[in-house]
């Protein structure tokens, strides 16, 4: 039985796709997604369910240095739906 996908695996796939489409934002998106994964993985590796359940306002409060957080989350959410990681 396969468990729920991990946030980091979806993020890695997203960054790979981003490298092809918009390589100029990859580095900043990668930093932000790594910070997000670190935040959500405090106890154990974060799943996509953990990410989807997280409150964006709280994420922004806990990652104030991530000036591009809203853009990253919007693009990542669109990728998750487009590539059917989530419905």
C-alpha positions in Angstrom: 0.0 0.0 0.0 1.4 3.4 -0.9 1.0 6.3 1.5 0.1 9.9 0.8 2.6 11.8 -1.4 5.1 13.9 0.5 5.2 17.6 0.0 8.9 17.5 -0.9 8.3 15.0 -3.8 5.6 17.2 -5.3 7.8 20.3 -4.8 10.7 18.6 -6.6 8.6 17.7 -9.6 7.1 21.2 -9.7 10.6 22.7 -9.6 11.7 20.4 -12.5 8.8 21.6 -14.6 9.5 25.2 -13.5 13.1 24.8 -14.7 11.8 24.1 -18.2 9.1 26.9 -18.3 10.5 29.7 -16.1 14.1 29.0 -15.1 14.6 32.6 -13.9 12.3 32.0 -10.9 13.5 28.5 -10.0 16.1 29.4 -7.4 13.8 31.7 -5.4 10.9 29.3 -5.6 13.1 26.4 -4.5 14.3 28.4 -1.4 10.7 29.2 -0.5 9.4 25.6 -1.0 12.3 24.2 1.0 11.5 26.7 3.9 7.9 25.7 3.6 8.7 22.0 3.8 11.0 22.6 6.8 8.3 24.4 8.6 5.6 21.7 7.9 8.0 18.8 8.5 8.8 19.7 12.2 7.7 16.3 13.5 7.7 14.1 10.4 7.9 14.5 6.7 5.1 16.8 5.5 2.5 15.2 3.2 0.5 17.0 0.6 -2.4 16.7 3.0 -0.4 18.7 5.6 0.3 21.4 3.0 -3.3 21.6 1.9 -4.6 21.8 5.4 -2.2 24.7 6.3 -3.6 28.2 6.6 -1.9 30.6 4.2 -2.1 33.5 6.6 -0.3 31.5 9.2 2.3 30.3 6.7 3.0 33.9 5.8 3.3 34.9 9.4 5.8 32.0 10.0 7.8 32.7 6.9 8.0 36.5 6.8 11.2 36.4 4.8 9.5 34.6 1.9 8.5 37.8 0.0 7.3 35.6 -2.9 5.3 33.1 -0.8 1.9 34.0 -2.3 3.2 33.7 -5.9 4.9 30.4 -5.1 1.8 28.9 -3.4 -0.5 30.1 -6.2 1.8 28.5 -8.9 2.4 25.4 -6.8 -1.4 24.9 -6.2 -2.0 25.3 -10.0 0.7 22.7 -10.7 -0.8 20.3 -8.2 -4.2 20.5 -9.9 -2.9 20.5 -13.5 -0.7 17.4 -12.9 -3.4 15.7 -10.8 -1.5 15.5 -7.6 -4.7 16.7 -6.0 -8.2 17.0 -7.4 
